[in-house]
């Protein structure tokens, strides 16, 4: 069984215009982290979950009405890479986030 560890979430451009974003991370459909972030913030969730073969990682943002908007989702495989993984990038005209992670066998 492999494990995935989310090491850093970086907000390059937030989705909300006025207030801080409220990003939430999900691994395998379970919420594992939430925070408030402003433009330029880098936070370190350091959350880990075990999985087999592959796992879905999703970044969502909570709006004023407690509804969540999906910013990005990615399927991560259980194959570790010796040089590190490229960040998972969630971007559109309204936001830009990078999610850094490690996979261990």
ABEGO torsion letter per residue (X at the ends): XBBBBBABBBBABBABAABBBBBBBBBGGBBABBBBBBBGBBBBAGBBBBBBGBBBBBBBBBBAAGBBBBABBBBBBABBBAAEBBBBBBBBAABBBBBBBBBBX
